[in-house]
Amino acid sequence: PRVAVATSLVFFHRFYAKHSFAEHDRFEVAVACLLLAAKTEESPKKLTNVIQECHRLKSRAAAQARAAGRSPGSTGGLTPSPAHGGGLTPTPGSTPSSVGGGGGGGRSSGGGGGGRDDREGLLDTKSEEFIRLKERILLLERVILHTIGFELDIHHPYKFLVEQIKKLNHNRVLE
């Protein structure tokens, strides 16, 4: 749902208007904003599905960055941040035991061990890593609500713009 994505962008911007990027992991805040926006726009999604899809996209971006010869951190915060408990989402290829050790270090299983599932970069929903990420996102959802002052009614210009474009296109057809 496009409106839910647009709403999550508004929540994300409002959150970081008052908080520092050093305080909270952008990935986790973005996931929490998506979850909250889906609820407010009457298209709720299961937390597990949202986490799995966002983690899959993050893993794919990190793999593409490595393939291009860049470090995953240069693609917009794909490495964990020590500012909130040592990082809850390690870089692809690391295991949950290496989470507290700074991300990509420790034992590497090539993307298939520990809390990871071999299919499409998904996390094992019973892993410690997944459970900690889930708890962190639920906590961030409440922090976001407090930060934005529970202002959940977002008015987007999209409906008006789509109507105007349809009018313009209709007028062209008549001419």
MODELLER restraints for C-alpha pairs under 7 A, 6 or more apart:
rsr = mdl.restraints
at = mdl.atoms
rsr.add(forms.Gaussian(group=physical.xy_distance, feature=features.Distance(at['CA:4:A'], at['CA:37:A']), mean=5.19, stdev=0.5))
rsr.add(forms.Gaussian(group=physical.xy_distance, feature=features.Distance(at['CA:4:A'], at['CA:38:A']), mean=5.20, stdev=0.5))
rsr.add(forms.Gaussian(group=physical.xy_distance, feature=features.Distance(at['CA:4:A'], at['CA:41:A']), mean=5.73, stdev=0.5))
rsr.add(forms.Gaussian(group=physical.xy_distance, feature=features.Distance(at['CA:5:A'], at['CA:34:A']), mean=6.58, stdev=0.5))
rsr.add(forms.Gaussian(group=physical.xy_distance, feature=features.Distance(at['CA:7:A'], at['CA:37:A']), mean=5.61, stdev=0.5))
rsr.add(forms.Gaussian(group=physical.xy_distance, feature=features.Distance(at['CA:7:A'], at['CA:154:A']), mean=6.63, stdev=0.5))
rsr.add(forms.Gaussian(group=physical.xy_distance, feature=features.Distance(at['CA:8:A'], at['CA:33:A']), mean=4.90, stdev=0.5))
rsr.add(forms.Gaussian(group=physical.xy_distance, feature=features.Distance(at['CA:8:A'], at['CA:34:A']), mean=5.05, stdev=0.5))
rsr.add(forms.Gaussian(group=physical.xy_distance, feature=features.Distance(at['CA:8:A'], at['CA:37:A']), mean=5.03, stdev=0.5))
rsr.add(forms.Gaussian(group=physical.xy_distance, feature=features.Distance(at['CA:11:A'], at['CA:33:A']), mean=6.06, stdev=0.5))
rsr.add(forms.Gaussian(group=physical.xy_distance, feature=features.Distance(at['CA:12:A'], at['CA:30:A']), mean=6.45, stdev=0.5))
rsr.add(forms.Gaussian(group=physical.xy_distance, feature=features.Distance(at['CA:12:A'], at['CA:33:A']), mean=6.11, stdev=0.5))
rsr.add(forms.Gaussian(group=physical.xy_distance, feature=features.Distance(at['CA:14:A'], at['CA:148:A']), mean=6.39, stdev=0.5))
rsr.add(forms.Gaussian(group=physical.xy_distance, feature=features.Distance(at['CA:15:A'], at['CA:144:A']), mean=6.15, stdev=0.5))
rsr.add(forms.Gaussian(group=physical.xy_distance, feature=features.Distance(at['CA:15:A'], at['CA:147:A']), mean=6.09, stdev=0.5))
rsr.add(forms.Gaussian(group=physical.xy_distance, feature=features.Distance(at['CA:15:A'], at['CA:148:A']), mean=6.47, stdev=0.5))
rsr.add(forms.Gaussian(group=physical.xy_distance, feature=features.Distance(at['CA:22:A'], at['CA:83:A']), mean=6.53, stdev=0.5))
rsr.add(forms.Gaussian(group=physical.xy_distance, feature=features.Distance(at['CA:23:A'], at['CA:83:A']), mean=5.90, stdev=0.5))
rsr.add(forms.Gaussian(group=physical.xy_distance, feature=features.Distance(at['CA:24:A'], at['CA:83:A']), mean=6.98, stdev=0.5))
rsr.add(forms.Gaussian(group=physical.xy_distance, feature=features.Distance(at['CA:24:A'], at['CA:84:A']), mean=6.62, stdev=0.5))
rsr.add(forms.Gaussian(group=physical.xy_distance, feature=features.Distance(at['CA:25:A'], at['CA:81:A']), mean=6.17, stdev=0.5))
rsr.add(forms.Gaussian(group=physical.xy_distance, feature=features.Distance(at['CA:26:A'], at['CA:77:A']), mean=6.95, stdev=0.5))
rsr.add(forms.Gaussian(group=physical.xy_distance, feature=features.Distance(at['CA:28:A'], at['CA:137:A']), mean=6.08, stdev=0.5))
rsr.add(forms.Gaussian(group=physical.xy_distance, feature=features.Distance(at['CA:29:A'], at['CA:140:A']), mean=6.50, stdev=0.5))
rsr.add(forms.Gaussian(group=physical.xy_distance, feature=features.Distance(at['CA:31:A'], at['CA:51:A']), mean=6.90, stdev=0.5))
rsr.add(forms.Gaussian(group=physical.xy_distance, feature=features.Distance(at['CA:31:A'], at['CA:54:A']), mean=6.91, stdev=0.5))
rsr.add(forms.Gaussian(group=physical.xy_distance, feature=features.Distance(at['CA:32:A'], at['CA:137:A']), mean=5.32, stdev=0.5))
rsr.add(forms.Gaussian(group=physical.xy_distance, feature=features.Distance(at['CA:32:A'], at['CA:140:A']), mean=6.15, stdev=0.5))
rsr.add(forms.Gaussian(group=physical.xy_distance, feature=features.Distance(at['CA:32:A'], at['CA:141:A']), mean=5.19, stdev=0.5))
rsr.add(forms.Gaussian(group=physical.xy_distance, feature=features.Distance(at['CA:33:A'], at['CA:141:A']), mean=6.92, stdev=0.5))
rsr.add(forms.Gaussian(group=physical.xy_distance, feature=features.Distance(at['CA:35:A'], at['CA:45:A']), mean=6.99, stdev=0.5))
rsr.add(forms.Gaussian(group=physical.xy_distance, feature=features.Distance(at['CA:35:A'], at['CA:47:A']), mean=6.98, stdev=0.5))
rsr.add(forms.Gaussian(group=physical.xy_distance, feature=features.Distance(at['CA:36:A'], at['CA:141:A']), mean=6.63, stdev=0.5))
rsr.add(forms.Gaussian(group=physical.xy_distance, feature=features.Distance(at['CA:38:A'], at['CA:44:A']), mean=4.75, stdev=0.5))
rsr.add(forms.Gaussian(group=physical.xy_distance, feature=features.Distance(at['CA:38:A'], at['CA:45:A']), mean=6.56, stdev=0.5))
rsr.add(forms.Gaussian(group=physical.xy_distance, feature=features.Distance(at['CA:40:A'], at['CA:152:A']), mean=6.66, stdev=0.5))
rsr.add(forms.Gaussian(group=physical.xy_distance, feature=features.Distance(at['CA:52:A'], at['CA:122:A']), mean=5.75, stdev=0.5))
rsr.add(forms.Gaussian(group=physical.xy_distance, feature=features.Distance(at['CA:52:A'], at['CA:123:A']), mean=6.48, stdev=0.5))
rsr.add(forms.Gaussian(group=physical.xy_distance, feature=features.Distance(at['CA:55:A'], at['CA:122:A']), mean=6.80, stdev=0.5))
rsr.add(forms.Gaussian(group=physical.xy_distance, feature=features.Distance(at['CA:56:A'], at['CA:120:A']), mean=6.59, stdev=0.5))
rsr.add(forms.Gaussian(group=physical.xy_distance, feature=features.Distance(at['CA:56:A'], at['CA:121:A']), mean=5.17, stdev=0.5))
rsr.add(forms.Gaussian(group=physical.xy_distance, feature=features.Distance(at['CA:56:A'], at['CA:122:A']), mean=5.69, stdev=0.5))
rsr.add(forms.Gaussian(group=physical.xy_distance, feature=features.Distance(at['CA:58:A'], at['CA:78:A']), mean=6.95, stdev=0.5))
rsr.add(forms.Gaussian(group=physical.xy_distance, feature=features.Distance(at['CA:59:A'], at['CA:92:A']), mean=5.94, stdev=0.5))
rsr.add(forms.Gaussian(group=physical.xy_distance, feature=features.Distance(at['CA:59:A'], at['CA:121:A']), mean=6.21, stdev=0.5))
rsr.add(forms.Gaussian(group=physical.xy_distance, feature=features.Distance(at['CA:62:A'], at['CA:72:A']), mean=4.99, stdev=0.5))
rsr.add(forms.Gaussian(group=physical.xy_distance, feature=features.Distance(at['CA:62:A'], at['CA:78:A']), mean=6.68, stdev=0.5))
rsr.add(forms.Gaussian(group=physical.xy_distance, feature=features.Distance(at['CA:65:A'], at['CA:71:A']), mean=6.34, stdev=0.5))
rsr.add(forms.Gaussian(group=physical.xy_distance, feature=features.Distance(at['CA:65:A'], at['CA:72:A']), mean=5.52, stdev=0.5))
rsr.add(forms.Gaussian(group=physical.xy_distance, feature=features.Distance(at['CA:65:A'], at['CA:75:A']), mean=6.81, stdev=0.5))
rsr.add(forms.Gaussian(group=physical.xy_distance, feature=features.Distance(at['CA:66:A'], at['CA:72:A']), mean=6.28, stdev=0.5))
rsr.add(forms.Gaussian(group=physical.xy_distance, feature=features.Distance(at['CA:72:A'], at['CA:78:A']), mean=5.71, stdev=0.5))
rsr.add(forms.Gaussian(group=physical.xy_distance, feature=features.Distance(at['CA:72:A'], at['CA:79:A']), mean=6.48, stdev=0.5))
rsr.add(forms.Gaussian(group=physical.xy_distance, feature=features.Distance(at['CA:73:A'], at['CA:79:A']), mean=5.15, stdev=0.5))
rsr.add(forms.Gaussian(group=physical.xy_distance, feature=features.Distance(at['CA:79:A'], at['CA:90:A']), mean=6.79, stdev=0.5))
rsr.add(forms.Gaussian(group=physical.xy_distance, feature=features.Distance(at['CA:79:A'], at['CA:91:A']), mean=5.81, stdev=0.5))
rsr.add(forms.Gaussian(group=physical.xy_distance, feature=features.Distance(at['CA:79:A'], at['CA:103:A']), mean=6.79, stdev=0.5))
rsr.add(forms.Gaussian(group=physical.xy_distance, feature=features.Distance(at['CA:80:A'], at['CA:87:A']), mean=4.60, stdev=0.5))
rsr.add(forms.Gaussian(group=physical.xy_distance, feature=features.Distance(at['CA:80:A'], at['CA:88:A']), mean=6.77, stdev=0.5))
rsr.add(forms.Gaussian(group=physical.xy_distance, feature=features.Distance(at['CA:80:A'], at['CA:89:A']), mean=5.94, stdev=0.5))
rsr.add(forms.Gaussian(group=physical.xy_distance, feature=features.Distance(at['CA:80:A'], at['CA:90:A']), mean=5.91, stdev=0.5))
rsr.add(forms.Gaussian(group=physical.xy_distance, feature=features.Distance(at['CA:80:A'], at['CA:103:A']), mean=6.03, stdev=0.5))
rsr.add(forms.Gaussian(group=physical.xy_distance, feature=features.Distance(at['CA:81:A'], at['CA:87:A']), mean=5.08, stdev=0.5))
rsr.add(forms.Gaussian(group=physical.xy_distance, feature=features.Distance(at['CA:86:A'], at['CA:99:A']), mean=6.74, stdev=0.5))
rsr.add(forms.Gaussian(group=physical.xy_distance, feature=features.Distance(at['CA:86:A'], at['CA:100:A']), mean=4.91, stdev=0.5))
rsr.add(forms.Gaussian(group=physical.xy_distance, feature=features.Distance(at['CA:86:A'], at['CA:102:A']), mean=6.56, stdev=0.5))
rsr.add(forms.Gaussian(group=physical.xy_distance, feature=features.Distance(at['CA:87:A'], at['CA:99:A']), mean=6.26, stdev=0.5))
rsr.add(forms.Gaussian(group=physical.xy_distance, feature=features.Distance(at['CA:87:A'], at['CA:100:A']), mean=6.69, stdev=0.5))
rsr.add(forms.Gaussian(group=physical.xy_distance, feature=features.Distance(at['CA:88:A'], at['CA:99:A']), mean=6.49, stdev=0.5))
rsr.add(forms.Gaussian(group=physical.xy_distance, feature=features.Distance(at['CA:88:A'], at['CA:129:A']), mean=6.56, stdev=0.5))
rsr.add(forms.Gaussian(group=physical.xy_distance, feature=features.Distance(at['CA:88:A'], at['CA:132:A']), mean=6.60, stdev=0.5))
rsr.add(forms.Gaussian(group=physical.xy_distance, feature=features.Distance(at['CA:88:A'], at['CA:133:A']), mean=5.80, stdev=0.5))
rsr.add(forms.Gaussian(group=physical.xy_distance, feature=features.Distance(at['CA:89:A'], at['CA:133:A']), mean=6.96, stdev=0.5))
rsr.add(forms.Gaussian(group=physical.xy_distance, feature=features.Distance(at['CA:90:A'], at['CA:99:A']), mean=5.62, stdev=0.5))
rsr.add(forms.Gaussian(group=physical.xy_distance, feature=features.Distance(at['CA:90:A'], at['CA:103:A']), mean=4.85, stdev=0.5))
rsr.add(forms.Gaussian(group=physical.xy_distance, feature=features.Distance(at['CA:90:A'], at['CA:104:A']), mean=6.42, stdev=0.5))
rsr.add(forms.Gaussian(group=physical.xy_distance, feature=features.Distance(at['CA:91:A'], at['CA:103:A']), mean=5.86, stdev=0.5))
rsr.add(forms.Gaussian(group=physical.xy_distance, feature=features.Distance(at['CA:91:A'], at['CA:104:A']), mean=5.39, stdev=0.5))
rsr.add(forms.Gaussian(group=physical.xy_distance, feature=features.Distance(at['CA:92:A'], at['CA:111:A']), mean=5.88, stdev=0.5))
rsr.add(forms.Gaussian(group=physical.xy_distance, feature=features.Distance(at['CA:93:A'], at['CA:108:A']), mean=5.39, stdev=0.5))
rsr.add(forms.Gaussian(group=physical.xy_distance, feature=features.Distance(at['CA:93:A'], at['CA:109:A']), mean=5.74, stdev=0.5))
rsr.add(forms.Gaussian(group=physical.xy_distance, feature=features.Distance(at['CA:93:A'], at['CA:110:A']), mean=4.84, stdev=0.5))
rsr.add(forms.Gaussian(group=physical.xy_distance, feature=features.Distance(at['CA:93:A'], at['CA:111:A']), mean=3.99, stdev=0.5))
rsr.add(forms.Gaussian(group=physical.xy_distance, feature=features.Distance(at['CA:94:A'], at['CA:104:A']), mean=5.57, stdev=0.5))
rsr.add(forms.Gaussian(group=physical.xy_distance, feature=features.Distance(at['CA:94:A'], at['CA:105:A']), mean=6.87, stdev=0.5))
rsr.add(forms.Gaussian(group=physical.xy_distance, feature=features.Distance(at['CA:94:A'], at['CA:106:A']), mean=6.87, stdev=0.5))
rsr.add(forms.Gaussian(group=physical.xy_distance, feature=features.Distance(at['CA:94:A'], at['CA:107:A']), mean=6.32, stdev=0.5))
rsr.add(forms.Gaussian(group=physical.xy_distance, feature=features.Distance(at['CA:94:A'], at['CA:108:A']), mean=4.90, stdev=0.5))
rsr.add(forms.Gaussian(group=physical.xy_distance, feature=features.Distance(at['CA:94:A'], at['CA:109:A']), mean=6.61, stdev=0.5))
rsr.add(forms.Gaussian(group=physical.xy_distance, feature=features.Distance(at['CA:94:A'], at['CA:111:A']), mean=6.94, stdev=0.5))
rsr.add(forms.Gaussian(group=physical.xy_distance, feature=features.Distance(at['CA:95:A'], at['CA:107:A']), mean=6.51, stdev=0.5))
rsr.add(forms.Gaussian(group=physical.xy_distance, feature=features.Distance(at['CA:95:A'], at['CA:108:A']), mean=6.57, stdev=0.5))
rsr.add(forms.Gaussian(group=physical.xy_distance, feature=features.Distance(at['CA:95:A'], at['CA:113:A']), mean=6.51, stdev=0.5))
rsr.add(forms.Gaussian(group=physical.xy_distance, feature=features.Distance(at['CA:95:A'], at['CA:114:A']), mean=4.94, stdev=0.5))
rsr.add(forms.Gaussian(group=physical.xy_distance, feature=features.Distance(at['CA:95:A'], at['CA:115:A']), mean=6.41, stdev=0.5))
rsr.add(forms.Gaussian(group=physical.xy_distance, feature=features.Distance(at['CA:96:A'], at['CA:114:A']), mean=6.06, stdev=0.5))
rsr.add(forms.Gaussian(group=physical.xy_distance, feature=features.Distance(at['CA:96:A'], at['CA:115:A']), mean=6.09, stdev=0.5))
rsr.add(forms.Gaussian(group=physical.xy_distance, feature=features.Distance(at['CA:96:A'], at['CA:128:A']), mean=6.98, stdev=0.5))
rsr.add(forms.Gaussian(group=physical.xy_distance, feature=features.Distance(at['CA:96:A'], at['CA:129:A']), mean=5.69, stdev=0.5))
rsr.add(forms.Gaussian(group=physical.xy_distance, feature=features.Distance(at['CA:98:A'], at['CA:105:A']), mean=6.18, stdev=0.5))
rsr.add(forms.Gaussian(group=physical.xy_distance, feature=features.Distance(at['CA:98:A'], at['CA:106:A']), mean=5.07, stdev=0.5))
rsr.add(forms.Gaussian(group=physical.xy_distance, feature=features.Distance(at['CA:98:A'], at['CA:107:A']), mean=6.94, stdev=0.5))
rsr.add(forms.Gaussian(group=physical.xy_distance, feature=features.Distance(at['CA:111:A'], at['CA:118:A']), mean=6.96, stdev=0.5))
rsr.add(forms.Gaussian(group=physical.xy_distance, feature=features.Distance(at['CA:112:A'], at['CA:118:A']), mean=4.92, stdev=0.5))
rsr.add(forms.Gaussian(group=physical.xy_distance, feature=features.Distance(at['CA:115:A'], at['CA:123:A']), mean=5.82, stdev=0.5))
rsr.add(forms.Gaussian(group=physical.xy_distance, feature=features.Distance(at['CA:115:A'], at['CA:124:A']), mean=5.18, stdev=0.5))
rsr.add(forms.Gaussian(group=physical.xy_distance, feature=features.Distance(at['CA:115:A'], at['CA:127:A']), mean=4.82, stdev=0.5))
rsr.add(forms.Gaussian(group=physical.xy_distance, feature=features.Distance(at['CA:115:A'], at['CA:128:A']), mean=6.95, stdev=0.5))
rsr.add(forms.Gaussian(group=physical.xy_distance, feature=features.Distance(at['CA:115:A'], at['CA:129:A']), mean=6.12, stdev=0.5))
rsr.add(forms.Gaussian(group=physical.xy_distance, feature=features.Distance(at['CA:116:A'], at['CA:122:A']), mean=6.15, stdev=0.5))
rsr.add(forms.Gaussian(group=physical.xy_distance, feature=features.Distance(at['CA:116:A'], at['CA:123:A']), mean=4.42, stdev=0.5))
rsr.add(forms.Gaussian(group=physical.xy_distance, feature=features.Distance(at['CA:116:A'], at['CA:124:A']), mean=5.25, stdev=0.5))
rsr.add(forms.Gaussian(group=physical.xy_distance, feature=features.Distance(at['CA:117:A'], at['CA:123:A']), mean=5.33, stdev=0.5))
rsr.add(forms.Gaussian(group=physical.xy_distance, feature=features.Distance(at['CA:117:A'], at['CA:124:A']), mean=5.46, stdev=0.5))
rsr.add(forms.Gaussian(group=physical.xy_distance, feature=features.Distance(at['CA:123:A'], at['CA:130:A']), mean=6.51, stdev=0.5))
rsr.add(forms.Gaussian(group=physical.xy_distance, feature=features.Distance(at['CA:124:A'], at['CA:130:A']), mean=6.77, stdev=0.5))
